[in-house]
Amino acid sequence: MAAGTFKLDLGDQKKNVFVTQLQDRDYDEEDVTAYPIVKESADKLIETGINTLQKTLLLKKEVEVDKVHLELLSKRAEFKERMQACSERQIKVQKKQQQMKEKVSQYEKFIKENEAKRRRAIQKYQNEVKLREQRTRELEMLQEQLEDLKQREKISQTKKFEQYLLRVVDAMPENYIEMQDNMVNSLMMRHRTLNETNKDLVEGVSEKADELEKLRNHLDQLKQEHDKMKLSINSELSKMQKHQEGRVDGNKQLEESYILGKGDFREQRSELGQILMAINNIANKCTKETDIPVERIMLDEKLDRIQEYMLERIDVAQMASADGSEGDQRTKSGRSGHSWSRKKNAPKVMFAA
């Protein structure tokens, strides 16, 4: 067994017996409960328990130490990796520092060269400024001399114009311009006025030319429209000519039909004339002295007059041939038996007894 462990020594099992029980009794083993008997002392038992607790704590501490040792190893490995990374970074930083030093040296060299160039440029600028000032003074002097020469040349050139104007003034007729102290100035004013008038006239001519161009364009447009209208009118005229030709052909056909029917019309006309003459003759015979003349009445009235006259004659004849009341009765029946038929404006009259 391991150190610090203990063992309970169980002796012979005794039966539970009450103190008041005077005599021994036989009991079944099933009815008797056995309890262990501890032979060691209490001090030894306490010491044994304390040792066991210390060993348990020691084992726990050993486990914790193992965990801490493993963590320490991992931390050492991590620290080693970090130190290696730091060394690599340090190497890179050193390289960058070296590069920066080289660049700084280059920039310092460049700055020194630029400073030298700047000084040389400033010196050159100052020299050029001095030279420019000197040249400017010389230029001003030369310009003054040039202006003087120009004025002299201008005076010499205008001198001939002045002489010319004086000759013109001498050659001008009297009262051509208003008399003033300086005739040359008045002549120049007159020339200026005429020049402005000429400009106005030229502008007016140009405006009129523009208007004329616009009118020409308008005329061309009207001509084009006239040509278009002429074409349309010609097309309509051709259509109307075709229509007229058709009408002429139709008229020719109508004339032919008229010529063919003219003979029949003449016969009908002659018959109608004979009928009208017969009606007029009969109407004259049937006219009384108190009646209106035949020439002043219409054809219907003539026929009515003839009809009345014939009816009167028939009545007279019937009255003469009849006797008494029988004659009257026959006359009435005869009148009712007569039937007259006449067409309006017709030349024929039909009688039925």
C-alpha angles and dihedrals in degrees: 000000000000120000116271096029121122136206130212112228110213114199130194111323116244127204121243107254127176116236091234091059106104103187136043116260130193114241131184115249090238092063095050123082118211121215125196119249118220112211097181122091126254095248091054092048091052092048091049091051092049092051091050092051092049092051090050091051090047091054090050090050091049090053090049090048090052090051091048090048091053091048089049091053092049090047090049090051091047090046090050091051091048092048089050090049089047091051090050090048090048089053090050091047090050090051090049090048089052090049091048090051090051091048091047090051090049091048091048089052090047091048091050091050091047091048090052090048090048091052091048090047092050090050090048091047092052091049091048091048091054090046091047092052090051092047090047092055090048090048092051090051091048092047091052089051090047092051089050090051091047091051091050092048091047091051091048091048095046091046091076091049090052090051089048091051091049090053089048091051090051091049095047119105119249120275091015089126133011115279112252138160093259110040092182092061091047089050090051090049089050090051091049091051092049091047092053090047089051090051090051090050092048090050090048090050091050090049091048089048089053091049090048090051090050090049090049090051089048090049091051089050091050090049090052091048089047091051090049091048090047091053091048091047091048090051090049090045091053089050091049091047090053089048090048091050088053090049091048090052089049091048090050090053090048091049090051091050089045092051090049092050094040093087092054090047091053092052092049090046093052091048090049090050092051091048092049091048090050091049091050092049093048091045090051090053091047094048119107126211092255094049126096113265116265093240091064100050133075128250094258091054090049091053091046090052091051090048093051091048093051092047091052091050091049092049091050092050093049092047091052094051097043127082122223119304092349088059090050091047091049091047091054092045089047091052092048090046094056114097121195125194124182131160118224112261089002119139095217128081121196124201126193122191 
